[in-house]
Amino acid sequence: MLYTPPESIVMLNSSIMLPEITSDLFFNVNGNIIQAKAKFHNPKSITIPTYIGGDFISFIAYALSESYHTKNRIIFSNTNPLLLSHFQFLAKKLFNLEL
């Protein structure tokens, strides 16, 4: 089942801006793209969200409540196809990640 956003959505607006992320020992930052530095593999680059909105809050909620975490992964553990599809939709929309 593929997630499609509903026609009418209650939007959560926020004026909270996320702090700017800069390059350091572990990450390369180029504009709004961030990539982990690694010696043994080619990590994916992700887009950095610039504000906290409803989609970002939903993604964080899924990451905390419907997933488990390893050192370098978030693994969605809920087997509901609609929730999985929504999580994938949000990962693509917010971070430009294909799961």
Rosetta constraint file for C-alpha pairs under 8 A:
AtomPair CA 1 CA 81 HARMONIC 5.79 0.50
AtomPair CA 1 CA 82 HARMONIC 5.84 0.50
AtomPair CA 1 CA 85 HARMONIC 6.97 0.50
AtomPair CA 2 CA 81 HARMONIC 7.81 0.50
AtomPair CA 2 CA 82 HARMONIC 6.61 0.50
AtomPair CA 2 CA 85 HARMONIC 5.54 0.50
AtomPair CA 2 CA 86 HARMONIC 7.75 0.50
AtomPair CA 3 CA 82 HARMONIC 5.99 0.50
AtomPair CA 3 CA 83 HARMONIC 7.92 0.50
AtomPair CA 3 CA 85 HARMONIC 5.18 0.50
AtomPair CA 3 CA 86 HARMONIC 5.24 0.50
AtomPair CA 3 CA 89 HARMONIC 7.07 0.50
AtomPair CA 4 CA 86 HARMONIC 7.93 0.50
AtomPair CA 11 CA 53 HARMONIC 7.95 0.50
AtomPair CA 11 CA 54 HARMONIC 6.30 0.50
AtomPair CA 12 CA 53 HARMONIC 5.91 0.50
AtomPair CA 12 CA 54 HARMONIC 5.00 0.50
AtomPair CA 13 CA 52 HARMONIC 7.92 0.50
AtomPair CA 13 CA 53 HARMONIC 5.73 0.50
AtomPair CA 13 CA 54 HARMONIC 7.10 0.50
AtomPair CA 14 CA 51 HARMONIC 7.47 0.50
AtomPair CA 14 CA 52 HARMONIC 6.14 0.50
AtomPair CA 14 CA 53 HARMONIC 5.99 0.50
AtomPair CA 15 CA 51 HARMONIC 7.45 0.50
AtomPair CA 15 CA 52 HARMONIC 7.72 0.50
AtomPair CA 16 CA 51 HARMONIC 6.19 0.50
AtomPair CA 16 CA 52 HARMONIC 6.12 0.50
AtomPair CA 17 CA 50 HARMONIC 6.26 0.50
AtomPair CA 17 CA 51 HARMONIC 4.64 0.50
AtomPair CA 17 CA 52 HARMONIC 6.60 0.50
AtomPair CA 18 CA 49 HARMONIC 7.70 0.50
AtomPair CA 18 CA 50 HARMONIC 5.66 0.50
AtomPair CA 18 CA 51 HARMONIC 5.47 0.50
AtomPair CA 18 CA 52 HARMONIC 7.02 0.50
AtomPair CA 21 CA 29 HARMONIC 7.17 0.50
AtomPair CA 22 CA 27 HARMONIC 7.98 0.50
AtomPair CA 22 CA 28 HARMONIC 7.62 0.50
AtomPair CA 22 CA 29 HARMONIC 5.81 0.50
AtomPair CA 23 CA 27 HARMONIC 5.39 0.50
AtomPair CA 23 CA 28 HARMONIC 4.76 0.50
AtomPair CA 23 CA 29 HARMONIC 4.94 0.50
AtomPair CA 24 CA 28 HARMONIC 6.78 0.50
AtomPair CA 25 CA 37 HARMONIC 7.76 0.50
AtomPair CA 26 CA 36 HARMONIC 5.86 0.50
AtomPair CA 26 CA 37 HARMONIC 5.29 0.50
AtomPair CA 26 CA 38 HARMONIC 7.98 0.50
AtomPair CA 27 CA 34 HARMONIC 6.65 0.50
AtomPair CA 27 CA 35 HARMONIC 5.59 0.50
AtomPair CA 27 CA 36 HARMONIC 4.41 0.50
AtomPair CA 27 CA 37 HARMONIC 5.28 0.50
AtomPair CA 28 CA 34 HARMONIC 5.76 0.50
AtomPair CA 28 CA 35 HARMONIC 5.28 0.50
AtomPair CA 28 CA 36 HARMONIC 6.30 0.50
AtomPair CA 28 CA 37 HARMONIC 6.61 0.50
AtomPair CA 29 CA 33 HARMONIC 5.82 0.50
AtomPair CA 29 CA 34 HARMONIC 4.54 0.50
AtomPair CA 29 CA 35 HARMONIC 6.59 0.50
AtomPair CA 30 CA 34 HARMONIC 6.45 0.50
AtomPair CA 32 CA 47 HARMONIC 5.64 0.50
AtomPair CA 32 CA 48 HARMONIC 5.19 0.50
AtomPair CA 32 CA 49 HARMONIC 7.69 0.50
AtomPair CA 33 CA 45 HARMONIC 6.36 0.50
AtomPair CA 33 CA 46 HARMONIC 5.54 0.50
AtomPair CA 33 CA 47 HARMONIC 4.59 0.50
AtomPair CA 33 CA 48 HARMONIC 5.89 0.50
AtomPair CA 34 CA 45 HARMONIC 5.53 0.50
AtomPair CA 34 CA 46 HARMONIC 5.47 0.50
AtomPair CA 34 CA 47 HARMONIC 6.45 0.50
AtomPair CA 34 CA 48 HARMONIC 6.75 0.50
AtomPair CA 35 CA 43 HARMONIC 6.66 0.50
AtomPair CA 35 CA 44 HARMONIC 6.32 0.50
AtomPair CA 35 CA 45 HARMONIC 4.43 0.50
AtomPair CA 35 CA 46 HARMONIC 6.51 0.50
AtomPair CA 36 CA 43 HARMONIC 6.21 0.50
AtomPair CA 36 CA 44 HARMONIC 7.72 0.50
AtomPair CA 36 CA 45 HARMONIC 7.48 0.50
AtomPair CA 37 CA 43 HARMONIC 7.51 0.50
AtomPair CA 38 CA 42 HARMONIC 6.82 0.50
AtomPair CA 38 CA 43 HARMONIC 7.02 0.50
AtomPair CA 44 CA 97 HARMONIC 8.00 0.50
AtomPair CA 46 CA 95 HARMONIC 4.99 0.50
AtomPair CA 46 CA 96 HARMONIC 5.87 0.50
AtomPair CA 46 CA 97 HARMONIC 6.45 0.50
AtomPair CA 47 CA 94 HARMONIC 6.90 0.50
AtomPair CA 47 CA 95 HARMONIC 4.42 0.50
AtomPair CA 47 CA 96 HARMONIC 5.84 0.50
AtomPair CA 48 CA 94 HARMONIC 7.44 0.50
AtomPair CA 48 CA 95 HARMONIC 6.17 0.50
AtomPair CA 49 CA 56 HARMONIC 7.90 0.50
AtomPair CA 49 CA 94 HARMONIC 6.14 0.50
AtomPair CA 49 CA 95 HARMONIC 7.03 0.50
AtomPair CA 52 CA 56 HARMONIC 5.88 0.50
AtomPair CA 52 CA 57 HARMONIC 6.93 0.50
AtomPair CA 53 CA 57 HARMONIC 6.22 0.50
AtomPair CA 54 CA 58 HARMONIC 6.09 0.50
AtomPair CA 55 CA 59 HARMONIC 6.20 0.50
AtomPair CA 55 CA 90 HARMONIC 6.60 0.50
AtomPair CA 55 CA 94 HARMONIC 7.63 0.50
AtomPair CA 56 CA 60 HARMONIC 6.26 0.50
AtomPair CA 56 CA 90 HARMONIC 7.77 0.50
AtomPair CA 56 CA 94 HARMONIC 7.08 0.50
AtomPair CA 57 CA 61 HARMONIC 6.09 0.50
AtomPair CA 58 CA 62 HARMONIC 6.19 0.50
AtomPair CA 59 CA 63 HARMONIC 6.11 0.50
AtomPair CA 59 CA 87 HARMONIC 6.57 0.50
AtomPair CA 59 CA 90 HARMONIC 6.36 0.50
AtomPair CA 59 CA 91 HARMONIC 7.44 0.50
AtomPair CA 60 CA 64 HARMONIC 6.13 0.50
AtomPair CA 61 CA 65 HARMONIC 5.88 0.50
AtomPair CA 61 CA 66 HARMONIC 7.73 0.50
AtomPair CA 62 CA 66 HARMONIC 4.95 0.50
AtomPair CA 62 CA 67 HARMONIC 6.56 0.50
AtomPair CA 62 CA 76 HARMONIC 7.83 0.50
AtomPair CA 62 CA 87 HARMONIC 7.08 0.50
AtomPair CA 63 CA 67 HARMONIC 5.19 0.50
AtomPair CA 63 CA 68 HARMONIC 7.46 0.50
AtomPair CA 63 CA 74 HARMONIC 6.85 0.50
AtomPair CA 63 CA 76 HARMONIC 7.27 0.50
AtomPair CA 64 CA 68 HARMONIC 7.64 0.50
AtomPair CA 66 CA 76 HARMONIC 5.98 0.50
AtomPair CA 66 CA 77 HARMONIC 5.81 0.50
AtomPair CA 66 CA 78 HARMONIC 5.50 0.50
AtomPair CA 67 CA 74 HARMONIC 6.41 0.50
AtomPair CA 67 CA 75 HARMONIC 5.30 0.50
AtomPair CA 67 CA 76 HARMONIC 4.22 0.50
AtomPair CA 67 CA 77 HARMONIC 4.96 0.50
AtomPair CA 67 CA 78 HARMONIC 7.02 0.50
AtomPair CA 68 CA 74 HARMONIC 6.00 0.50
AtomPair CA 68 CA 75 HARMONIC 5.39 0.50
AtomPair CA 68 CA 76 HARMONIC 6.63 0.50
AtomPair CA 68 CA 77 HARMONIC 6.76 0.50
AtomPair CA 69 CA 73 HARMONIC 5.71 0.50
AtomPair CA 69 CA 74 HARMONIC 4.68 0.50
AtomPair CA 69 CA 75 HARMONIC 6.08 0.50
AtomPair CA 70 CA 74 HARMONIC 6.61 0.50
AtomPair CA 70 CA 75 HARMONIC 7.96 0.50
AtomPair CA 76 CA 84 HARMONIC 7.23 0.50
AtomPair CA 78 CA 83 HARMONIC 7.40 0.50
AtomPair CA 78 CA 84 HARMONIC 7.04 0.50
AtomPair CA 79 CA 83 HARMONIC 7.84 0.50
AtomPair CA 79 CA 84 HARMONIC 7.00 0.50
AtomPair CA 80 CA 84 HARMONIC 6.21 0.50
AtomPair CA 81 CA 85 HARMONIC 5.99 0.50
AtomPair CA 82 CA 86 HARMONIC 6.14 0.50
AtomPair CA 83 CA 87 HARMONIC 6.12 0.50
AtomPair CA 84 CA 88 HARMONIC 6.22 0.50
AtomPair CA 85 CA 89 HARMONIC 6.08 0.50
AtomPair CA 86 CA 90 HARMONIC 6.14 0.50
AtomPair CA 87 CA 91 HARMONIC 6.17 0.50
AtomPair CA 88 CA 92 HARMONIC 6.27 0.50
AtomPair CA 88 CA 98 HARMONIC 7.29 0.50
AtomPair CA 88 CA 99 HARMONIC 6.11 0.50
AtomPair CA 89 CA 93 HARMONIC 6.10 0.50
AtomPair CA 90 CA 94 HARMONIC 5.72 0.50
AtomPair CA 90 CA 95 HARMONIC 7.84 0.50
AtomPair CA 91 CA 95 HARMONIC 5.43 0.50
AtomPair CA 91 CA 96 HARMONIC 6.44 0.50
AtomPair CA 91 CA 97 HARMONIC 5.44 0.50
AtomPair CA 91 CA 98 HARMONIC 7.16 0.50
AtomPair CA 91 CA 99 HARMONIC 7.57 0.50
AtomPair CA 92 CA 96 HARMONIC 4.21 0.50
AtomPair CA 92 CA 97 HARMONIC 4.57 0.50
AtomPair CA 92 CA 98 HARMONIC 5.81 0.50
AtomPair CA 92 CA 99 HARMONIC 7.93 0.50
AtomPair CA 93 CA 97 HARMONIC 7.83 0.50
